[in-house]
Amino acid sequence: MQILSVKAENFKGLKLVEVEPEKVATIVGGKNRAGKSSLLDAIAATLGGKKLCPAEPIREGEDEARCEIQLDGEQKRMLPPCTVIRTWKRRKTGSIASELEITTEDGYKAPTPQTILDDVVGPLGFDPERFLRMKPKEQAEVLRGLVGLDFTELDQKRQELYSQRTEVNRNGKAMKSRFDAMPCHADAPKEEVSVLALMTELQRRQAVNRQHNEVRNELTALQQGVKTWERQLADADSAIDDLEQKLKQAKERRNDIDKKRNRAATEVTAKQAEVDALQDEDEQEIKDRITDSESVNRKVRENADRALLSNELEAERKKSADLTKQIEDIDATKQNMREAAEWPVPGLGYDENGVTLMDRPFDQACAAEQREAAFGIVAALNPTLKFSFIKDGSLLDEEELDDFARIAAEKGFQLFVERVGDGKECTVVIADGEIEEK
């Protein structure tokens, strides 16, 4: 369905303009503030209703504005050729009321005109050139709305998981730094040394050694006794020589002393054997172990801390891997949704960075490919009323303008182009709100 004619009166900057647009490209020329944009806005407001109507549609100094558009109908939807008329009136309160009617050639008036227009009119005035100038994420937003993909919840969940993974990785990195800085003692035992047990063992060994020393002291005392008896025996032998008269007594005494000496010698021999069998235990070794215990225990504690941190680090790695898997699952779900969607142009898509074409960023496609894709989106947004316009047509050179016109012709679209100037390329020229005769 296309527009056959437009008649706008007192709409924004227009006084009275009547246009029969071309089937393909209608170039609307004129100076700035002459009313070019007002004509395009009148078409959008008439067909699109309140959502496309400016806040002040009535020309300054007037109380009523009117726009009449003739449409050629749509066979598939069984819409006959008709005339759409929208009128804006200023109330005494200053507010503006809008009235709409749709009349067919045989005089039939539609009872719900806006419902009919909403059914056939897409986002009127979609500007393919403006789409090309959008930022990548803005382009992706338009495309997302077109194909009906809403990743809001998935993107929110993905962002939460991404933030969690970032925090986990940050903690893991800090743990890894601490882990790498911790000493590892290969020579340390698995458990700390018990100083109390070592002290107890030292006390036991000291008690044993004290007993041994007592035995040694007994031997020394016995040895001293033998020496004493030997000295007395020598004195007795001397006395025998000097005191013959006391020989019997001295011999008896000698025999008695000899017996005592023999008993003492026997005891010395036995005690010597006992002493020879003694083996003192090493006190210094246990003292050294007590001295080294704190160093050993420090190593054991540091190894235990290192092992604990190693377990925590592994847990963080597993947590990060799990979050990464969840993010990948979300990305896969989004990709499956994209692949299942009906795209207006083959190879068109988008990701978190913007629109893509043939799996490449959209802005890396050549200018012709970008224009083809933009018009493909126009066609998808406006499947029934094949209408579009370019407001900043002055930014296009002749080659670009011709290319847009060619694409519009191929897709059966009417293209309105607003252009500053009154050159021969202009279909109509507006001056001071009216059509200027060329």
Secondary structure, 3 states (H helix, E strand, C coil): CCEEEEEEECECCCCEEEECCCCCEEEEEECCCCCHHHHHHHHHHHHHHHHHCCCCCECCCCCEEEEEEEECCECCCCECCEEEEEEEEECCCCCEEEEEEEEECCCCECCCHHHHHHHHCCCCCCCHHHHHHCCHHHHHHHHHHHHCCCCHHHHHHHHHHHHHHHHHHHHHHHHHHHHHHCCCCCCCCCCCCCHHHHHHHHHHHHHHHHHHHHHHHHHHHHHHHHHHHHHHHHHHHHHHHHCHHHHHHHHHHHHHHHHHHHHHHHHHHHHHHHHHHCCCCCHHHHHHHHHHHHHHHHHHHHHHHHHHHHHHHHHHHHHHHHHHHHHHHHHHHHHHHHHHCCCCCCCEEEECCEEEECCEEHHHCCHHHHHHHHHHHHHHHCCCCCEEEECCHHHCCHHHHHHHHHHHHHCCCEEEEEEEECCCCCCEEEECCEECCC
